[in-house]
């Protein structure tokens, strides 16, 4: 290996130094050889150009920036693109912009073609590419890690997580974490050019943002995600050989020079990170294992594990919130009181006789508490009072002149994103209702997780669901109904602790079949929001109580003053019991006052029990009571 | 086997050439940084309306910042083994660094020891902790001020064996 490298160096460097021109007679040979080998439609070439098969034949390249293609029809013709790329390698005329030289823009393609065609570098010498070299040199990658930033529950949009790459200057974590902050992070994200929320949502869903690959010092992401967004980071060290790592960096340079239409649902951050890995290491099968229409970041982490041996190690980097909880847990009662007091007044006197480790621990916890509560405001210069308090706590801590013991949290196996259930769920059920007799039920949910689903790898106190439809067929009256159909349904439970008191809330939007006298059996549009408080971890139980407002509308609805719209106001309660990972039980009740409508009130009582049999299968029992009907069902849940 | 060796050799060649450059300038930044500095506030968090901030988590959008583009090459806010690289590091990690310094240990101190090429990060932590008030005199201390005081402290204590140039 080293001899080959030395030979190449000897062969190539003098040529590059002399600036020899490529041999033009060599090009037709190479092009012919490429055609004979059908290289243009080989898996390696297709992955490098990110061409995907179209439904009715042909190819479409995912990259949308024109400079990514040298052939005029390159986006849809990988063979022509290969021929044009080869021709462009032989074009050694000086260029105004280094990236106009194909050799400088496409180092990964070059390496691929050199290998596949056995190109003689004496006849096609390397040319100087200073910007490319500067990037490769700055990155100095010896290994790669896939990083998953977890959710922050108070921001449901972060629930799906984010994946990006870290290019490591050391092959393995050298002596722990000290080197990692200085590594290079690379991600694919949208270049957002609007401050309008609706435009943002529309553009994100319909590919109207440009997505680009970015790189930065990894510390930026650690600070942003772990410190200011309270998101844990999961780092999956990848077992790539040096050639694959080199290919990855070279290919990221290629991708960096173009853009992709950013599609929030499928061609998002996770999708393109996997695409880059697959291009660099053709032995990997990653995209095959993620959804076709919706790609969730947690799915991409699971895809890593479908390649045995790809994940060398998993590291856990707790967010500041997790660190704070750990620091608090390690203090005794006096230490905790001290920490809370310090967070309110940095000069607060500490109890006499508090042992030094507790003093140290309480000051450290107080500093983290101030950061969790006010960190972002302090950073943005919006809270002078808290900035001064933080400074005072830190100064007081430094005066103790003893180092803090390292926090060293063990990796929480329960929360590993690669252990999560499949994000899609299909339910099949049968049962009976008092009014309609026997029932058959089919429920399909596109994504993501509810409060009774298998808990591993998902937020335990949040329910986030997209596109959940339940069809209900009653054979006796021959009625097929959309029992419920939700575009989005979110419930976020926040604990009330001494550290923070945050309200819990829920929201849902979709359609529901009315089961009270207002319009029995009608399908109405439904929008509901609720806010309240939750008590979590009362033994195996979690309790949520909210006050809700619900709006329903449909032509036949006996609504507000006879109109087709009605408002419902009232409380609802939810009690959830969990026994380990296998069993979950929920009882839910809600009552609605329907002002100036007929009837004046409505209610719902529901109970559900679920038993998780495996990663893909659960069984459930449901019972429901509404003003007009009672029903009970047994269901099978299949995750995919 | 031979083919992959050749592929590796070609790429290693490309990287080696780059590393040759890097020996002089690679890990080191160019010394220039964007007018807005390399802090989190200016680069990562900007003032956006609340709803958009919430949605931003979905695309992890960078709000038009070109600083981090791969080929646009304006990423001068990187880690570099010079005062400029240290300054960038302090700028981006200011609050976390202050906290770690007050504790006499932490990941940022480890990274700083690598940047300044010091011998032992535990000793560096102790030195920075005992000089905390001088290095971070107030909450208004700028990254520049902290960096110069920090470098002064590291250079003054020969036992730390740091290689950072002032």
Interface residues (C-beta under 8 A of the other chain):
Chain A: X1 X4 X5 X7 X8 X9 X12 X13 X99 X107 X110 X111 X112 X114 X115 X116 X121 X126 X130 X131 X132 X133 X134 X135 X136 X137 X138 X140 X152 X155 X156 X157 X158 X160 X162 X176 X177 X178 X179 X180 X181 X182 X184 X186 X187 X189 X190 X191 X192 X193 X194 X195 X196 X197 X200 X201 X204 X209 X212 X213 X214 X215 X216 X217 X219 X220 X223 X224 X227 X228 X229 X241 X242 X243 X246 X247 X249 X250 X252 X253 X255 X256 X257 X262 X264 X268 X269 X364 X367 X371 X375 X376 X378 X379 X380 X381 X384 X387 X388 X390 X391 X393 X394 X395 X397 X398 X399 X401 X402 X403 X404 X406
Chain B: X3 X4 X5 X6 X7 X8 X9 X10 X11 X12 X13 X14 X15 X16 X17 X18 X19 X20 X21 X22 X25 X26 X27 X40 X41 X43 X44 X45 X47 X48 X49 X51 X52 X54 X55 X56 X57 X58 X59 X60 X61 X62 X63 X64 X67 X68 X69 X70 X71 X73 X75 X77 X78 X79 X88 X89 X92 X93 X95 X96 X98 X99 X101 X102 X103 X104 X105 X106 X107 X108 X110 X111 X113 X114 X115 X121 X122 X125 X126 X129 X130 X132 X133 X136 X138 X139 X140
